Amino acid sequence: MKYMLLSLFTCLLMAPAVQAQQPKGQLAIQLNKNVLQPGDSLLITVDYKVGGGQILNQPITTLELIVENEQGQRTRLRWPVINGQASGALFLPDSLPRGKYMLLAGLQERFFEVIGKIRDPKNSGSIQAMLLTKNGDWDEQEVPVEPDGSFAIRNWLFEDNALLAFSGTKNNNQPLDIRISTQLDSSNAPLAVAGRVFYIGNPPSAVRQTLNQPVKIPEAAFTDQGNLLPAVLVRATVKTPAQQFEEEYVSGMFRSGNERVISIMDNPAAIGLPNILSYLQGRVAGLQITQVGFNGGVASWRGSPVTFFMDEMRVSAQQIASIPITDIAIVKAYPPPFFGAPGGGGGIAIYTRRGGEANFIPANRQVFKVRGYTPGAIVLNMNKLSM
């Protein structure tokens, strides 16, 4: 059974593959505030207008965002630009260093597109492509192949990471030798750039006076060279989805060996509950959760407080309660004393889905991890190069 991918973009799937050259215009960045504290949300709105103040008439383009702090850490995001506007929210966790942050924005005319080539096409005429998103939604299509083995896919739009798998048609089970690249990850000169500065913490008065000053942004900051994406051949699956996920994404102290792992991926019944805290009640011996509701809940384990983590970053119970259960892959429950919890309490670690699970891909398919658009609301993580 096939599922619709990201209904927000359904009306945009028929956008033309080749975009006409647009005249140069201007990006304008608006922030809800430029001095924030850990726990706040930075709301960002970016508008683009072409020469003469006209709104961009392309149905969808892409906004690349770079966030850089004073320690030299940086991360990248990208949002779709619809009718000349993009917006989103960055939650600022306690772990972020205090200080000045620079927000750089660059507009691309492109949107998600896959360009590929089969090394030995053998007059196949077409191949079968399958896209699996982090939420488990999937779709597939037959893609025409040129005589030289080249092909293009232009009508899949999705958030976060996904798996893209290829196989031959005409009842051919032999694996293909394919190389692909995505246009959004390729070198590109931005149509326009802009920048703003914000501060996390309490800035000195001299710094506060500079936060509203214009920021000059070099276009070279957005002209990455791009690379061919590596592939892996899926042959068979002997581990559960939770085991595969844990091996790939769980690290450091979160591999204690004394925890209980709960797989949401393997339990469709969990989707009907309001949040993950409701789901955990009564399922972990010694863990007690009360006051479950919109504002989260209060948790204790054998009389000790419980610390919550999302993707190995400390967060509040309210944030955990706000995560859609469909976005959760696994939960790890650590009885006290847990090394990562202050005061020797217990810990609950929530891991969100990252791009589908390979075990749902049929065998003998060549699989690539591709990056779509950043979710409209996300935790700012300076330890990741891209999101």
C-alpha contacts under 8 A as a table, 3 or more apart, distances in Angstrom:
res1	aa1	res2	aa2	distance
2	K	137	D	7.41
2	K	138	W	5.86
2	K	139	D	5.40
2	K	140	E	7.85
3	Y	137	D	5.42
3	Y	138	W	5.65
3	Y	139	D	6.31
4	M	7	S	6.67
4	M	137	D	7.06
4	M	138	W	7.45
4	M	139	D	7.30
5	L	10	T	7.67
5	L	133	T	7.96
5	L	137	D	6.45
5	L	138	W	7.04
5	L	139	D	7.45
5	L	156	W	7.82
5	L	157	L	7.32
5	L	158	F	6.44
6	L	9	F	5.98
6	L	10	T	6.99
6	L	157	L	7.18
6	L	158	F	5.63
6	L	159	E	7.32
7	S	10	T	4.98
8	L	11	C	7.63
9	F	12	L	5.18
9	F	13	L	6.68
9	F	157	L	6.58
9	F	158	F	7.80
10	T	13	L	5.73
11	C	14	M	7.29
12	L	15	A	5.61
12	L	59	P	6.83
12	L	60	I	7.25
13	L	155	N	5.12
13	L	156	W	6.88
13	L	157	L	7.36
14	M	155	N	6.79
15	A	59	P	6.73
15	A	60	I	7.60
15	A	155	N	7.80
16	P	19	Q	6.66
17	A	154	R	6.49
19	Q	58	Q	7.81
19	Q	109	E	7.16
19	Q	110	R	7.65
22	Q	50	V	7.60
23	P	50	V	6.14
23	P	51	G	6.43
24	K	50	V	5.91
24	K	51	G	6.26
24	K	191	L	6.42
24	K	192	A	6.91
25	G	48	Y	6.92
25	G	49	K	5.46
25	G	50	V	3.87
25	G	51	G	5.07
25	G	191	L	7.57
25	G	192	A	6.44
26	Q	48	Y	5.66
26	Q	49	K	5.62
26	Q	50	V	6.47
26	Q	51	G	7.85
26	Q	192	A	5.98
26	Q	193	V	7.41
26	Q	194	A	7.88
27	L	46	V	6.62
27	L	47	D	5.65
27	L	48	Y	4.60
27	L	49	K	6.85
27	L	105	A	8.00
27	L	107	L	7.96
27	L	192	A	6.27
27	L	193	V	6.24
27	L	194	A	5.75
28	A	46	V	5.55
28	A	47	D	5.22
28	A	48	Y	6.49
28	A	194	A	6.82
29	I	44	I	7.04
29	I	45	T	5.86
29	I	46	V	4.56
29	I	47	D	6.70
29	I	194	A	7.17
29	I	195	G	7.20
29	I	196	R	6.99
30	Q	44	I	5.87
30	Q	45	T	5.17
30	Q	46	V	6.32
31	L	34	N	6.60
31	L	42	L	6.88
31	L	43	L	5.66
31	L	44	I	4.94
31	L	45	T	6.65
32	N	42	L	6.49
32	N	43	L	5.34
32	N	44	I	6.89
33	K	36	L	6.96
33	K	42	L	7.29
33	K	43	L	8.00
33	K	198	F	7.72
34	N	197	V	6.87
34	N	198	F	4.31
34	N	199	Y	6.04
34	N	211	L	6.88
34	N	212	N	8.00
35	V	198	F	5.82
35	V	199	Y	4.82
35	V	200	I	6.03
35	V	201	G	7.11
35	V	202	N	7.49
35	V	203	P	7.77
36	L	40	D	6.22
36	L	41	S	7.96
36	L	42	L	7.65
36	L	198	F	7.59
36	L	199	Y	6.13
36	L	200	I	4.91
36	L	201	G	6.20
37	Q	40	D	5.61
37	Q	92	L	7.67
37	Q	200	I	5.31
37	Q	201	G	5.15
37	Q	202	N	7.89
38	P	92	L	5.34
38	P	93	P	5.43
38	P	94	D	5.03
38	P	96	L	7.40
38	P	200	I	6.84
38	P	201	G	7.31
39	G	91	F	6.82
39	G	92	L	5.36
39	G	93	P	5.39
39	G	94	D	6.48
40	D	91	F	6.21
40	D	92	L	5.69
40	D	93	P	7.87
41	S	89	A	6.28
41	S	90	L	5.51
41	S	91	F	4.37
41	S	92	L	5.91
42	L	89	A	5.56
42	L	90	L	5.07
42	L	91	F	6.34
42	L	92	L	7.33
43	L	87	S	7.56
43	L	88	G	6.03
43	L	89	A	4.51
43	L	90	L	6.55
44	I	87	S	5.46
44	I	88	G	5.49
44	I	89	A	6.12
45	T	85	Q	7.27
45	T	86	A	5.88
45	T	87	S	4.29
45	T	88	G	6.76
46	V	85	Q	5.72
46	V	86	A	5.26
46	V	87	S	6.17
47	D	84	G	5.79
47	D	85	Q	4.60
47	D	86	A	6.67
48	Y	55	I	6.69
48	Y	56	L	6.63
48	Y	84	G	5.06
48	Y	85	Q	6.33
49	K	52	G	7.92
49	K	53	G	5.36
49	K	54	Q	5.38
49	K	55	I	4.68
49	K	56	L	5.82
49	K	84	G	6.76
50	V	53	G	5.77
50	V	54	Q	5.31
50	V	55	I	6.14
50	V	56	L	6.09
51	G	54	Q	6.47
55	I	83	N	6.98
55	I	84	G	5.72
56	L	83	N	6.13
56	L	84	G	4.90
57	N	83	N	6.35
57	N	84	G	7.29
58	Q	61	T	6.96
58	Q	82	I	7.88
58	Q	83	N	6.74
58	Q	84	G	7.85
59	P	82	I	5.85
59	P	83	N	5.83
60	I	80	P	6.40
60	I	81	V	5.40
60	I	82	I	4.89
60	I	83	N	6.84
60	I	111	F	6.85
61	T	80	P	5.91
61	T	81	V	4.99
61	T	82	I	6.87
61	T	107	L	7.52
61	T	108	Q	6.15
61	T	109	E	5.01
61	T	110	R	5.38
61	T	111	F	5.29
62	T	78	R	6.67
62	T	79	W	5.93
62	T	80	P	4.70
62	T	81	V	5.32
62	T	107	L	5.97
62	T	108	Q	5.15
62	T	109	E	6.44
62	T	110	R	6.14
62	T	111	F	5.64
63	L	78	R	5.36
63	L	79	W	5.25
63	L	80	P	6.12
63	L	81	V	6.21
63	L	86	A	7.31
63	L	105	A	6.70
63	L	106	G	5.78
63	L	107	L	4.65
63	L	108	Q	6.16
64	E	76	R	7.15
64	E	77	L	5.99
64	E	78	R	4.48
64	E	79	W	6.80
64	E	105	A	5.71
64	E	106	G	5.13
64	E	107	L	6.22
64	E	108	Q	7.36
64	E	222	F	7.62
65	L	76	R	5.57
65	L	77	L	5.02
65	L	78	R	5.78
65	L	103	L	6.95
65	L	104	L	5.59
65	L	105	A	4.63
65	L	106	G	6.54
66	I	74	R	6.76
66	I	75	T	5.78
66	I	76	R	4.59
66	I	77	L	6.51
66	I	102	M	7.94
66	I	103	L	5.83
66	I	104	L	4.98
66	I	105	A	6.52
67	V	74	R	5.42
67	V	75	T	5.44
67	V	76	R	6.46
67	V	101	Y	6.78
67	V	102	M	5.73
67	V	103	L	4.76
67	V	104	L	6.42
68	E	72	G	6.35
68	E	73	Q	5.66
68	E	74	R	4.22
68	E	75	T	6.72
68	E	101	Y	5.60
68	E	102	M	5.23
68	E	103	L	6.71
68	E	382	M	7.97
69	N	72	G	5.57
69	N	73	Q	5.66
69	N	74	R	6.58
69	N	99	G	7.26
69	N	100	K	6.08
69	N	101	Y	4.43
69	N	102	M	6.34
70	E	73	Q	7.42
70	E	99	G	6.72
70	E	100	K	6.11
70	E	101	Y	6.63
73	Q	382	M	5.99
73	Q	383	N	7.18
74	R	382	M	5.75
74	R	383	N	7.64
74	R	384	K	7.73
74	R	385	L	6.55
75	T	381	N	7.31
75	T	382	M	5.54
75	T	383	N	7.32
75	T	384	K	5.81
75	T	385	L	4.63
75	T	386	S	5.35
75	T	387	M	7.44
76	R	385	L	6.15
76	R	386	S	4.53
76	R	387	M	6.21
77	L	373	Y	7.62
77	L	374	T	5.73
77	L	386	S	6.13
77	L	387	M	5.45
78	R	373	Y	5.49
78	R	374	T	5.36
78	R	387	M	7.93
79	W	86	A	6.49
79	W	87	S	7.55
79	W	88	G	7.94
79	W	373	Y	5.48
79	W	374	T	5.74
79	W	375	P	7.59
79	W	376	G	7.35
80	P	86	A	6.25
80	P	111	F	7.66
80	P	373	Y	6.83
81	V	84	G	5.74
81	V	85	Q	5.13
81	V	86	A	4.71
82	I	85	Q	5.43
82	I	86	A	6.49
87	S	376	G	7.08
88	G	375	P	7.91
88	G	376	G	4.52
88	G	377	A	5.71
89	A	376	G	6.19
89	A	377	A	4.65
89	A	378	I	6.52
90	L	377	A	5.94
90	L	378	I	5.28
90	L	379	V	5.57
90	L	380	L	5.58
91	F	377	A	7.44
91	F	378	I	6.10
91	F	379	V	4.59
91	F	380	L	5.83
92	L	96	L	6.88
92	L	379	V	6.33
92	L	380	L	5.80
93	P	96	L	5.99
93	P	313	M	7.96
93	P	314	R	7.55
93	P	315	V	6.90
93	P	379	V	7.03
93	P	380	L	7.25
94	D	314	R	7.46
94	D	315	V	7.84
95	S	313	M	7.44
95	S	314	R	7.50
96	L	381	N	7.64
96	L	382	M	7.41
97	P	200	I	7.73
98	R	199	Y	7.46
98	R	200	I	5.04
98	R	201	G	5.41
99	G	199	Y	5.54
99	G	200	I	5.36
99	G	201	G	6.41
99	G	203	P	7.26
100	K	197	V	7.03
100	K	198	F	5.99
100	K	199	Y	4.45
100	K	200	I	6.55
101	Y	197	V	5.75
101	Y	198	F	5.35
101	Y	199	Y	5.84
101	Y	200	I	7.63
102	M	195	G	7.17
102	M	196	R	6.09
102	M	197	V	4.63
102	M	198	F	6.55
103	L	195	G	5.52
103	L	196	R	5.21
103	L	197	V	5.94
103	L	198	F	7.69
104	L	193	V	7.43
104	L	194	A	6.06
104	L	195	G	4.52
104	L	196	R	6.73
104	L	217	I	7.01
105	A	193	V	5.50
105	A	194	A	5.24
105	A	195	G	6.01
106	G	190	P	5.61
106	G	191	L	7.22
106	G	192	A	5.77
106	G	193	V	4.39
106	G	194	A	6.67
106	G	219	E	7.73
106	G	222	F	6.66
107	L	190	P	5.24
107	L	191	L	5.38
107	L	192	A	5.44
107	L	193	V	6.47
108	Q	111	F	7.71
108	Q	188	N	7.43
108	Q	189	A	7.52
108	Q	190	P	5.11
108	Q	191	L	5.81
108	Q	192	A	7.92
109	E	190	P	7.71
109	E	191	L	6.88
110	R	183	Q	7.17
110	R	184	L	6.72
111	F	183	Q	7.44
111	F	184	L	6.46
112	F	154	R	6.73
112	F	156	W	7.19
112	F	157	L	6.46
112	F	182	T	6.84
112	F	183	Q	6.42
112	F	184	L	5.93
112	F	372	G	6.93
113	E	152	A	7.22
113	E	153	I	5.76
113	E	154	R	4.70
113	E	155	N	7.53
113	E	156	W	7.74
113	E	182	T	5.49
113	E	183	Q	5.42
113	E	184	L	7.16
114	V	152	A	5.59
114	V	153	I	5.05
114	V	154	R	6.57
114	V	180	I	6.68
114	V	181	S	5.88
114	V	182	T	4.51
114	V	183	Q	6.41
115	I	150	S	7.58
115	I	151	F	6.10
115	I	152	A	4.64
115	I	153	I	6.67
115	I	180	I	5.61
115	I	181	S	5.49
115	I	182	T	6.13
115	I	183	Q	7.28
116	G	150	S	5.67
116	G	151	F	5.34
116	G	152	A	6.21
116	G	178	I	6.87
116	G	179	R	5.60
116	G	180	I	4.08
116	G	181	S	6.41
117	K	148	D	7.99
117	K	149	G	5.14
117	K	150	S	4.13
117	K	151	F	6.09
117	K	178	I	5.70
117	K	179	R	5.59
117	K	180	I	6.53
118	I	121	P	5.37
118	I	149	G	4.72
118	I	150	S	6.36
118	I	176	L	7.11
118	I	177	D	5.78
118	I	178	I	4.56
118	I	179	R	6.70
119	R	149	G	6.62
119	R	177	D	5.79
119	R	178	I	6.27
119	R	179	R	7.86
120	D	149	G	7.05
120	D	177	D	7.08
121	P	124	S	5.74
121	P	147	P	7.44
121	P	148	D	7.16
121	P	149	G	5.08
123	N	147	P	6.26
124	S	127	I	7.28
124	S	145	V	7.18
124	S	168	G	7.80
124	S	169	T	7.75
125	G	144	P	5.98
125	G	145	V	5.04
125	G	146	E	6.75
125	G	147	P	7.29
126	S	142	E	6.46
126	S	143	V	5.35
126	S	144	P	4.31
126	S	145	V	4.79
126	S	168	G	7.52
126	S	169	T	6.78
127	I	142	E	5.75
127	I	143	V	5.37
127	I	144	P	6.69
127	I	145	V	6.97
127	I	166	F	6.87
127	I	167	S	6.06
127	I	168	G	4.91
127	I	169	T	5.48
128	Q	140	E	7.14
128	Q	141	Q	5.95
128	Q	142	E	4.60
128	Q	143	V	6.11
128	Q	166	F	5.63
128	Q	167	S	5.27
128	Q	168	G	5.90
128	Q	169	T	6.06
129	A	140	E	5.46
129	A	141	Q	5.49
129	A	142	E	6.20
129	A	143	V	6.75
129	A	164	L	6.99
129	A	165	A	5.70
129	A	166	F	4.66
129	A	167	S	6.72
130	M	138	W	7.12
130	M	139	D	5.83
130	M	140	E	4.17
130	M	141	Q	6.67
130	M	164	L	5.69
130	M	165	A	5.10
130	M	166	F	6.42
131	L	138	W	5.43
131	L	139	D	5.48
131	L	140	E	6.13
131	L	162	A	6.77
131	L	163	L	5.74
131	L	164	L	4.65
131	L	165	A	6.51
132	L	136	G	6.19
132	L	137	D	5.86
132	L	138	W	4.42
132	L	139	D	6.90
132	L	162	A	5.55
132	L	163	L	5.13
132	L	164	L	6.53
132	L	355	G	7.18
132	L	356	G	5.51
132	L	357	E	7.88
133	T	136	G	5.42
133	T	137	D	5.38
133	T	138	W	6.22
133	T	158	F	7.53
133	T	160	D	7.96
133	T	161	N	6.72
133	T	162	A	4.41
133	T	163	L	6.52
133	T	355	G	5.27
133	T	356	G	5.03
134	K	137	D	7.36
134	K	160	D	7.34
134	K	161	N	6.49
134	K	162	A	5.85
134	K	327	D	7.55
134	K	353	R	5.14
134	K	354	R	5.27
134	K	355	G	3.75
134	K	356	G	4.05
134	K	357	E	7.54
135	N	326	T	6.18
135	N	327	D	6.02
135	N	353	R	6.69
135	N	355	G	7.56
135	N	356	G	6.66
136	G	356	G	5.79
136	G	357	E	7.83
143	V	151	F	7.20
143	V	152	A	7.60
143	V	153	I	7.22
144	P	151	F	6.45
145	V	148	D	7.95
145	V	149	G	5.72
145	V	150	S	5.76
145	V	151	F	4.99
146	E	149	G	5.23
146	E	150	S	5.32
146	E	151	F	6.31
147	P	150	S	7.45
153	I	156	W	7.46
157	L	372	G	6.97
157	L	373	Y	7.92
158	F	372	G	5.50
158	F	373	Y	6.28
159	E	372	G	5.10
159	E	373	Y	4.50
159	E	374	T	5.71
159	E	375	P	5.68
160	D	354	R	7.27
160	D	355	G	6.93
160	D	371	R	6.05
160	D	372	G	5.04
160	D	373	Y	5.43
160	D	374	T	5.34
160	D	375	P	6.39
160	D	387	M	7.04
161	N	354	R	5.95
161	N	355	G	4.33
161	N	356	G	7.82
161	N	369	K	6.82
161	N	370	V	5.73
161	N	371	R	4.50
161	N	372	G	5.62
161	N	373	Y	7.98
162	A	354	R	7.40
162	A	355	G	3.92
162	A	356	G	5.78
162	A	369	K	5.79
162	A	370	V	5.48
162	A	371	R	6.48
162	A	372	G	7.30
163	L	355	G	5.97
163	L	356	G	6.08
163	L	357	E	7.79
163	L	358	A	7.60
163	L	367	V	6.52
163	L	368	F	5.67
163	L	369	K	4.66
163	L	370	V	6.12
164	L	367	V	5.60
164	L	368	F	5.13
164	L	369	K	6.21
164	L	370	V	6.69
165	A	361	I	7.30
165	A	365	R	5.85
165	A	366	Q	5.44
165	A	367	V	4.26
165	A	368	F	6.29
166	F	176	L	7.51
166	F	365	R	5.40
166	F	366	Q	5.36
166	F	367	V	6.60
167	S	173	N	7.38
167	S	174	Q	7.93
167	S	175	P	6.57
167	S	176	L	6.50
167	S	364	N	7.25
167	S	365	R	5.15
167	S	366	Q	6.82
168	G	171	N	7.29
168	G	172	N	5.51
168	G	173	N	6.65
168	G	174	Q	7.22
168	G	175	P	7.41
168	G	176	L	6.97
169	T	172	N	5.81
173	N	364	N	6.63
174	Q	364	N	6.87
175	P	233	L	7.72
175	P	364	N	5.43
175	P	365	R	6.04
175	P	366	Q	6.67
176	L	365	R	7.54
176	L	366	Q	6.66
177	D	366	Q	7.75
178	I	366	Q	7.57
179	R	228	L	6.68
179	R	229	L	7.09
179	R	230	P	7.70
179	R	231	A	7.86
180	I	228	L	5.83
180	I	229	L	5.95
181	S	185	D	7.32
181	S	186	S	7.41
181	S	227	N	6.76
181	S	228	L	4.99
181	S	229	L	5.77
182	T	185	D	5.41
182	T	186	S	6.54
182	T	370	V	7.70
183	Q	186	S	5.07
185	D	224	D	7.54
185	D	226	G	5.35
185	D	227	N	7.45
186	S	224	D	6.49
186	S	225	Q	5.93
186	S	226	G	4.06
186	S	227	N	6.93
187	S	223	T	5.10
187	S	224	D	4.78
187	S	225	Q	4.55
187	S	226	G	5.52
188	N	222	F	7.19
188	N	223	T	5.15
188	N	224	D	7.03
189	A	219	E	6.80
189	A	220	A	7.58
189	A	222	F	6.91
189	A	223	T	5.66
190	P	193	V	6.82
190	P	219	E	6.51
190	P	222	F	6.75
190	P	223	T	7.58
192	A	219	E	7.99
193	V	217	I	6.47
193	V	218	P	7.79
193	V	219	E	6.71
194	A	215	V	7.24
194	A	216	K	7.27
194	A	217	I	6.17
195	G	214	P	7.23
195	G	215	V	5.16
195	G	216	K	6.78
195	G	217	I	6.31
196	R	211	L	7.87
196	R	212	N	7.61
196	R	214	P	6.93
196	R	215	V	6.02
197	V	211	L	5.63
197	V	212	N	7.25
197	V	215	V	7.60
198	F	211	L	6.40
199	Y	202	N	7.64
199	Y	203	P	6.81
199	Y	211	L	7.87
200	I	203	P	7.82
203	P	207	V	5.97
203	P	208	R	5.82
204	P	207	V	5.31
204	P	208	R	6.20
205	S	208	R	5.00
205	S	209	Q	6.43
206	A	209	Q	5.55
206	A	210	T	7.07
207	V	210	T	5.34
207	V	211	L	6.72
208	R	211	L	5.53
209	Q	212	N	7.11
210	T	213	Q	5.42
217	I	221	A	7.62
218	P	221	A	5.84
219	E	222	F	5.90
219	E	223	T	7.05
220	A	223	T	5.14
221	A	224	D	7.69
229	L	368	F	6.84
229	L	369	K	7.71
229	L	370	V	7.96
230	P	368	F	6.50
231	A	366	Q	6.33
231	A	367	V	5.42
231	A	368	F	4.87
231	A	369	K	7.73
232	V	366	Q	5.85
232	V	367	V	5.37
232	V	368	F	6.77
233	L	364	N	6.41
233	L	365	R	5.86
233	L	366	Q	4.56
233	L	367	V	6.04
234	V	358	A	7.33
234	V	361	I	7.38
234	V	362	P	7.47
234	V	363	A	5.33
234	V	364	N	5.63
234	V	365	R	5.67
234	V	366	Q	6.42
234	V	367	V	6.85
235	R	363	A	4.67
235	R	364	N	5.25
235	R	365	R	7.52
236	A	359	N	7.77
236	A	363	A	5.81
237	T	240	T	7.91
237	T	359	N	5.75
239	K	243	Q	6.02
239	K	244	Q	6.34
240	T	243	Q	5.21
240	T	244	Q	6.33
241	P	244	Q	5.15
241	P	245	F	6.06
241	P	265	M	7.16
241	P	266	D	7.51
241	P	357	E	6.54
241	P	359	N	6.75
242	A	245	F	5.07
242	A	246	E	6.04
242	A	263	S	5.66
242	A	265	M	7.25
242	A	266	D	7.82
242	A	329	A	7.43
242	A	330	I	6.52
243	Q	246	E	5.13
243	Q	247	E	6.21
244	Q	247	E	5.33
244	Q	248	E	6.43
245	F	248	E	5.32
245	F	249	Y	6.01
245	F	250	V	7.73
245	F	329	A	7.83
245	F	357	E	7.68
246	E	249	Y	5.46
246	E	250	V	5.11
247	E	250	V	6.25
250	V	254	F	6.32
250	V	255	R	6.61
251	S	254	F	5.71
251	S	255	R	6.04
252	G	255	R	5.95
253	M	256	S	5.81
253	M	339	F	7.17
253	M	340	G	6.99
254	F	312	E	7.61
256	S	259	E	6.62
258	N	334	Y	6.77
258	N	335	P	7.64
259	E	332	K	6.26
259	E	333	A	5.38
259	E	334	Y	4.60
259	E	335	P	6.79
260	R	284	V	7.94
260	R	332	K	5.63
260	R	333	A	5.15
260	R	334	Y	6.74
261	V	330	I	6.90
261	V	331	V	5.82
261	V	332	K	4.61
261	V	333	A	6.56
262	I	330	I	5.63
262	I	331	V	5.02
262	I	332	K	6.26
263	S	266	D	5.63
263	S	267	N	6.87
263	S	329	A	6.37
263	S	330	I	4.47
263	S	331	V	6.44
264	I	267	N	5.16
264	I	268	P	7.27
264	I	270	A	6.74
264	I	325	I	7.86
264	I	328	I	6.48
264	I	329	A	5.44
264	I	330	I	5.42
264	I	331	V	7.43
265	M	268	P	7.08
265	M	328	I	7.54
265	M	329	A	5.39
265	M	330	I	6.97
267	N	270	A	5.91
268	P	271	I	5.79
269	A	272	G	6.06
269	A	273	L	7.98
270	A	273	L	5.77
270	A	279	Y	6.58
270	A	325	I	7.18
271	I	274	P	7.98
271	I	325	I	5.79
271	I	326	T	6.23
273	L	276	I	7.49
273	L	278	S	6.71
273	L	279	Y	6.51
273	L	325	I	7.84
274	P	278	S	6.75
274	P	325	I	7.89
275	N	278	S	5.59
275	N	279	Y	6.66
275	N	321	A	5.39
275	N	322	S	6.98
275	N	323	I	7.01
275	N	324	P	6.58
275	N	325	I	6.02
276	I	279	Y	4.90
276	I	280	L	6.24
276	I	320	I	7.31
276	I	321	A	6.29
276	I	323	I	7.69
276	I	324	P	7.98
276	I	325	I	6.12
277	L	280	L	5.13
277	L	281	Q	6.52
277	L	289	I	7.21
277	L	292	V	6.75
277	L	296	G	7.54
277	L	297	G	7.37
277	L	320	I	7.64
277	L	321	A	6.27
278	S	281	Q	5.52
278	S	292	V	6.54
279	Y	283	R	7.61
280	L	283	R	5.30
280	L	284	V	6.69
280	L	289	I	7.98
281	Q	284	V	7.21
281	Q	287	L	7.60
281	Q	288	Q	6.79
281	Q	289	I	6.10
282	G	285	A	7.10
282	G	287	L	7.58
282	G	288	Q	7.60
284	V	287	L	5.61
284	V	333	A	7.68
286	G	301	W	5.49
286	G	302	R	5.67
287	L	299	A	7.16
287	L	300	S	6.04
287	L	301	W	4.58
287	L	302	R	6.99
288	Q	299	A	5.57
288	Q	300	S	5.35
288	Q	301	W	6.14
289	I	292	V	7.02
289	I	297	G	6.45
289	I	298	V	5.60
289	I	299	A	4.39
289	I	300	S	6.66
290	T	297	G	5.67
290	T	298	V	5.29
290	T	299	A	6.47
291	Q	296	G	7.34
291	Q	297	G	4.83
291	Q	298	V	6.20
292	V	295	N	7.45
292	V	296	G	5.52
292	V	297	G	4.42
292	V	298	V	7.40
293	G	296	G	5.36
293	G	297	G	6.54
293	G	321	A	7.65
294	F	318	Q	7.43
294	F	321	A	7.02
294	F	322	S	7.52
295	N	317	A	7.79
295	N	318	Q	5.06
295	N	321	A	7.22
296	G	317	A	5.03
296	G	318	Q	3.98
296	G	319	Q	7.23
296	G	320	I	7.01
296	G	321	A	4.89
296	G	322	S	7.57
297	G	317	A	5.97
297	G	318	Q	6.96
297	G	321	A	7.76
298	V	317	A	7.27
299	A	305	P	6.50
299	A	306	V	5.67
300	S	303	G	5.72
300	S	304	S	5.35
300	S	305	P	4.62
300	S	306	V	5.31
300	S	346	G	7.56
301	W	304	S	5.10
301	W	305	P	6.33
301	W	306	V	6.50
301	W	335	P	6.90
301	W	336	P	7.03
301	W	345	G	7.39
301	W	346	G	6.08
302	R	336	P	7.92
304	S	336	P	7.20
304	S	344	G	7.85
304	S	345	G	5.07
304	S	346	G	6.74
305	P	345	G	5.24
305	P	346	G	6.39
306	V	341	A	7.35
306	V	345	G	5.66
306	V	346	G	4.62
306	V	347	G	5.16
306	V	348	I	7.00
307	T	314	R	7.38
307	T	315	V	7.99
307	T	316	S	7.92
307	T	341	A	5.68
307	T	342	P	7.72
307	T	345	G	7.20
307	T	346	G	6.32
307	T	347	G	4.79
307	T	348	I	6.34
308	F	314	R	5.87
308	F	315	V	5.65
308	F	316	S	6.19
308	F	317	A	6.44
308	F	320	I	7.51
308	F	347	G	5.88
308	F	348	I	4.94
308	F	349	A	5.95
308	F	350	I	7.78
309	F	312	E	5.34
309	F	313	M	5.05
309	F	314	R	4.31
309	F	315	V	5.37
309	F	316	S	7.86
309	F	347	G	7.57
309	F	348	I	6.17
309	F	349	A	4.54
309	F	350	I	5.99
310	M	313	M	5.22
310	M	314	R	6.41
310	M	315	V	6.42
310	M	320	I	7.32
310	M	349	A	5.80
310	M	350	I	4.73
310	M	351	Y	5.91
310	M	352	T	7.55
311	D	349	A	7.08
311	D	350	I	6.09
311	D	351	Y	4.84
311	D	352	T	6.60
312	E	349	A	6.65
312	E	350	I	7.74
312	E	351	Y	7.67
315	V	319	Q	6.42
315	V	320	I	7.29
316	S	319	Q	5.31
316	S	320	I	6.53
317	A	320	I	5.01
317	A	321	A	6.16
318	Q	321	A	5.10
318	Q	322	S	6.35
319	Q	322	S	5.16
319	Q	323	I	6.76
320	I	323	I	5.60
320	I	350	I	7.73
323	I	327	D	6.92
323	I	328	I	7.66
324	P	327	D	5.46
324	P	328	I	7.18
325	I	328	I	5.31
327	D	352	T	5.51
327	D	353	R	5.71
328	I	331	V	7.81
328	I	350	I	7.00
328	I	351	Y	5.95
328	I	352	T	4.27
328	I	353	R	5.59
329	A	350	I	7.89
329	A	351	Y	5.72
329	A	352	T	5.16
329	A	353	R	4.91
330	I	350	I	6.39
330	I	351	Y	5.45
330	I	352	T	7.20
331	V	348	I	7.08
331	V	349	A	5.72
331	V	350	I	4.77
331	V	351	Y	6.22
332	K	348	I	5.84
332	K	349	A	5.07
332	K	350	I	6.63
333	A	346	G	7.78
333	A	347	G	5.97
333	A	348	I	4.70
333	A	349	A	6.48
334	Y	338	F	6.12
334	Y	346	G	5.52
334	Y	347	G	4.86
334	Y	348	I	6.22
335	P	338	F	6.36
335	P	345	G	7.53
335	P	346	G	4.79
335	P	347	G	6.67
336	P	344	G	5.97
336	P	345	G	4.72
336	P	346	G	4.16
336	P	347	G	7.42
337	P	341	A	7.65
337	P	344	G	4.31
337	P	345	G	5.15
337	P	346	G	5.91
338	F	341	A	5.51
338	F	344	G	5.66
338	F	345	G	5.97
338	F	346	G	5.37
338	F	347	G	6.33
339	F	342	P	7.73
339	F	344	G	6.59
340	G	347	G	7.42
341	A	344	G	5.72
341	A	345	G	5.49
341	A	346	G	6.30
341	A	347	G	6.17
342	P	345	G	6.44
353	R	356	G	6.89
355	G	369	K	7.36
357	E	360	F	6.02
357	E	361	I	7.72
358	A	361	I	5.37
359	N	362	P	7.48
361	I	365	R	7.35
362	P	365	R	6.52
374	T	378	I	7.86
374	T	387	M	6.03
375	P	378	I	6.17
381	N	384	K	6.01
382	M	385	L	7.43
384	K	387	M	6.93
